[in-house]
Amino acid sequence: MDDIELKSLISQIENMEKYEIEVKFIDDFLKSENLRVKEASKGFFWNHFVTLFERIDADEMNTLDIDETFVAEQQAIDLTSKLKNELMKIRKFSVTEFEEFLILIYIQILFNERKKKEMKKPLIVIGHRLGKGNNVAKGIVKAGGEAIVIEGVAADMRLGDVMKEKNADLGISFCGSGGAGAITAHNKYGYKAKHNLRTVEAGVQAIKEGYEVIGFGFMDTEELGEKLTLKYLEMHGDKNE
């Protein structure tokens, strides 16, 4: 969770700022396990953990009976225990069996969502004016996507053609002017395009805004491919079933 996302959540969830350290720790822990909270579920998800720490501070934790009919994978059970133990290293506390069960429910939900995303990886086509793009492709694969690098000089001008042929989910164009291939893909096939971007953050914002083709200056970096793919999965995971 970056600083902008964290500040946004703090503004939405009461008392979240008080538990900013714990929330950041949990978010980093989940990402290390390749588990990510969907954009639409973030408020609901993090509100649970904030209220959990409020109950811990007030010594008013739930002691209800566990729902024995709930089925969780062993991996989710083990990860819930691991998360609790890791949290206790930065903050001493104890939780009831029922409170740990509630955490398990949320962890299992994240496992279920990850399975949905893994069923179909997003296909991302890269068109670079100089025929490059392998670093971006590495980042895409690292984040869980599939990448096609168009070979040859002026590859960016063929971006829309390859996207259409391969039924791609996303296209990335690179050239000195900031992504002329994105404009061509829009004009020829109607892809929603945004160009002349110069930072990773601008690309991530474009994904959030629903653009299908994104044009950059010369930015063949692994970080760019990884962050664009992660944001795409976060925004469109349910559509990739």
C-alpha positions as CSV (number, residue, x, y, z in Angstrom):
1,M,0.0,0.0,0.0
2,D,1.6,3.3,-1.1
3,D,1.3,6.5,0.8
4,I,-1.5,7.9,-1.4
5,E,-3.6,4.8,-1.0
6,L,-3.0,4.8,2.8
7,K,-4.0,8.4,3.1
8,S,-7.1,7.8,1.1
9,L,-8.2,4.9,3.3
10,I,-7.4,6.9,6.5
11,S,-9.8,9.6,5.2
12,Q,-12.5,7.0,4.8
13,I,-12.2,4.8,7.9
14,E,-12.6,6.3,11.3
15,N,-9.6,5.8,13.7
16,M,-7.5,4.2,10.9
17,E,-4.7,6.8,11.4
18,K,-4.3,5.5,14.9
19,Y,-3.5,2.0,13.6
20,E,-1.5,3.1,10.5
21,I,1.5,1.0,11.5
22,E,-0.5,-2.2,12.0
23,V,-2.4,-1.6,8.7
24,K,0.8,-1.0,6.7
25,F,2.3,-4.1,8.3
26,I,-0.7,-6.3,7.4
27,D,-0.8,-5.0,3.9
28,D,3.0,-5.7,3.3
29,F,2.5,-9.2,4.8
30,L,-0.4,-10.0,2.5
31,K,1.5,-8.7,-0.6
32,S,4.5,-10.9,0.3
33,E,2.0,-13.9,0.1
34,N,0.7,-12.5,-3.2
35,L,-2.7,-11.7,-1.6
36,R,-4.2,-8.3,-2.5
37,V,-7.4,-6.6,-1.4
38,K,-9.7,-5.6,-4.3
39,E,-10.3,-1.9,-4.7
40,A,-14.0,-2.3,-4.1
41,S,-13.4,-4.2,-0.8
42,K,-10.7,-2.2,0.8
43,G,-13.0,-0.1,3.0
44,F,-14.8,-3.1,4.3
45,F,-11.6,-5.2,4.7
46,W,-9.5,-2.6,6.6
47,N,-12.4,-1.5,8.7
48,H,-12.5,-5.0,10.2
49,F,-8.9,-4.8,11.3
50,V,-9.2,-1.3,12.7
51,T,-12.2,-2.3,14.8
52,L,-10.3,-5.4,15.9
53,F,-7.5,-3.3,17.3
54,E,-10.0,-1.0,18.9
55,R,-11.6,-4.1,20.6
56,I,-8.1,-5.2,21.7
57,D,-7.3,-1.8,23.2
58,A,-10.7,-1.8,25.0
59,D,-10.3,-5.4,26.1
60,E,-13.8,-6.1,24.6
61,M,-13.1,-8.9,22.1
62,N,-15.8,-11.1,20.8
63,T,-16.2,-14.5,22.4
64,L,-19.0,-16.0,20.2
65,D,-19.0,-19.6,19.0
66,I,-17.2,-20.5,15.8
67,D,-19.2,-21.4,12.8
68,E,-18.1,-25.1,12.4
69,T,-19.7,-25.2,8.9
70,F,-17.2,-22.7,7.5
71,V,-14.7,-24.4,5.2
72,A,-11.2,-23.0,5.0
73,E,-8.1,-24.2,3.2
74,Q,-5.2,-25.4,5.3
75,Q,-3.0,-22.8,3.6
76,A,-5.4,-20.0,4.8
77,I,-5.5,-21.5,8.3
78,D,-1.7,-21.6,8.5
79,L,-1.4,-18.1,7.1
80,T,-3.8,-16.7,9.6
81,S,-1.8,-18.1,12.4
82,K,1.4,-16.8,10.9
83,L,-0.1,-13.3,10.5
84,K,-1.2,-13.2,14.1
85,N,2.3,-14.3,15.3
86,E,4.0,-11.8,13.1
87,L,1.7,-9.0,14.3
88,M,2.5,-9.9,17.9
89,K,6.2,-9.2,17.2
90,I,5.4,-5.5,16.7
91,R,2.5,-5.2,19.1
92,K,1.9,-7.4,22.1
93,F,-1.7,-8.6,22.3
94,S,-3.9,-11.7,22.4
95,V,-7.1,-12.5,20.6
96,T,-9.9,-14.9,21.3
97,E,-10.5,-18.0,19.2
98,F,-13.5,-16.3,17.6
99,E,-11.5,-13.2,16.7
100,E,-8.9,-15.4,15.0
101,F,-11.7,-17.1,13.2
102,L,-12.9,-13.8,11.8
103,I,-9.4,-13.1,10.5
104,L,-9.4,-16.5,8.9
105,I,-12.6,-15.7,7.0
106,Y,-11.0,-12.6,5.5
107,I,-7.8,-14.5,4.6
108,Q,-9.9,-17.2,2.9
109,I,-11.7,-14.6,0.9
110,L,-8.4,-13.2,-0.4
111,F,-7.3,-16.8,-1.3
112,N,-10.6,-17.2,-3.2
113,E,-10.0,-13.9,-5.1
114,R,-6.4,-14.9,-5.9
115,K,-7.7,-18.1,-7.5
116,K,-10.1,-16.2,-9.7
117,K,-7.3,-14.0,-10.9
118,E,-5.0,-16.9,-11.6
119,M,-7.6,-18.6,-13.8
120,K,-6.8,-16.1,-16.6
121,K,-3.7,-13.9,-16.6
122,P,-4.1,-10.5,-18.3
123,L,-2.4,-10.4,-21.7
124,I,-0.4,-7.2,-22.2
125,V,1.2,-6.2,-25.5
126,I,4.3,-3.9,-25.6
127,G,5.1,-1.8,-28.6
128,H,8.4,0.1,-28.4
129,R,9.7,2.5,-31.1
130,L,13.1,0.8,-30.9
131,G,11.8,-2.7,-30.6
132,K,12.6,-2.9,-26.9
133,G,10.4,-3.7,-23.9
134,N,11.9,-6.8,-22.3
135,N,12.3,-5.1,-18.9
136,V,8.6,-4.1,-18.8
137,A,7.8,-7.6,-19.9
138,K,9.7,-9.0,-16.9
139,G,7.7,-6.8,-14.5
140,I,4.4,-8.0,-16.1
141,V,5.3,-11.6,-15.7
142,K,6.5,-11.0,-12.1
143,A,3.2,-9.5,-11.2
144,G,1.2,-12.4,-12.7
145,G,0.5,-11.3,-16.3
146,E,1.5,-12.5,-19.7
147,A,3.5,-10.2,-22.0
148,I,4.1,-10.0,-25.8
149,V,7.0,-7.8,-26.9
150,I,6.5,-6.7,-30.6
151,E,9.9,-7.0,-32.3
152,G,11.5,-4.6,-34.7
153,V,11.9,-0.8,-35.1
154,A,8.6,1.1,-35.0
155,A,7.0,-1.8,-33.1
156,D,4.8,0.8,-31.3
157,M,2.9,1.6,-34.5
158,R,1.8,-2.1,-34.8
159,L,0.5,-2.2,-31.2
160,G,-3.2,-1.9,-32.0
161,D,-2.9,-4.6,-34.7
162,V,-1.3,-7.1,-32.3
163,M,-3.7,-6.3,-29.5
164,K,-6.6,-7.0,-31.8
165,E,-5.1,-10.2,-33.2
166,K,-4.3,-11.6,-29.7
167,N,-7.4,-10.2,-28.0
168,A,-5.1,-8.5,-25.4
169,D,-6.3,-6.9,-22.2
170,L,-3.9,-4.0,-22.2
171,G,-1.4,-2.3,-24.5
172,I,1.7,-0.2,-23.6
173,S,3.3,2.1,-26.2
174,F,6.8,3.7,-26.0
175,C,8.3,6.4,-28.1
176,G,10.1,9.7,-27.7
177,S,6.9,11.8,-28.2
178,G,5.1,9.8,-25.4
179,G,3.3,7.0,-27.1
180,A,2.2,7.6,-30.7
181,G,1.3,4.0,-30.9
182,A,-1.4,4.5,-28.4
183,I,-3.0,7.2,-30.6
184,T,-2.8,4.9,-33.6
185,A,-4.4,2.0,-31.7
186,H,-7.2,4.3,-30.6
187,N,-7.8,5.8,-34.1
188,K,-7.7,2.4,-35.8
189,Y,-9.5,0.2,-33.4
190,G,-11.2,2.5,-30.9
191,Y,-9.2,1.4,-27.8
192,K,-9.5,3.9,-25.0
193,A,-6.1,5.4,-25.0
194,K,-4.0,7.9,-23.0
195,H,-0.6,9.0,-24.0
196,N,2.4,11.3,-23.2
197,L,2.8,9.8,-19.7
198,R,6.2,10.1,-18.1
199,T,5.9,8.4,-14.7
200,V,4.9,5.0,-13.2
201,E,2.3,6.8,-11.0
202,A,0.7,8.4,-14.1
203,G,0.4,4.9,-15.7
204,V,-1.2,3.4,-12.6
205,Q,-3.7,6.3,-12.5
206,A,-4.5,5.6,-16.2
207,I,-5.3,2.0,-15.3
208,K,-7.6,3.1,-12.5
209,E,-9.4,5.4,-15.0
210,G,-10.0,2.4,-17.3
211,Y,-7.6,3.1,-20.2
212,E,-6.8,0.1,-22.5
213,V,-3.7,1.5,-24.2
214,I,-1.2,3.7,-22.4
215,G,1.5,5.7,-24.1
216,F,4.8,6.6,-22.5
217,G,8.2,8.1,-23.3
218,F,11.1,5.7,-23.2
219,M,10.5,3.9,-19.9
220,D,11.5,0.2,-20.4
221,T,11.6,-0.6,-16.7
222,E,10.6,-3.7,-14.7
223,E,8.9,-1.5,-12.1
224,L,6.5,0.0,-14.7
225,G,5.4,-3.4,-16.0
226,E,4.9,-4.8,-12.5
227,K,2.9,-1.9,-11.1
228,L,0.7,-1.5,-14.1
229,T,-0.1,-5.2,-14.0
230,L,-0.8,-5.2,-10.3
231,K,-3.2,-2.3,-10.6
232,Y,-4.9,-4.0,-13.6
233,L,-5.4,-7.2,-11.6
234,E,-6.7,-5.2,-8.7
235,M,-9.2,-3.4,-10.9
236,H,-10.2,-6.2,-13.2
237,G,-9.6,-9.4,-11.4
238,D,-13.2,-10.5,-11.4
239,K,-13.5,-10.0,-15.2
240,N,-10.6,-12.4,-15.8
241,E,-12.5,-15.5,-14.6
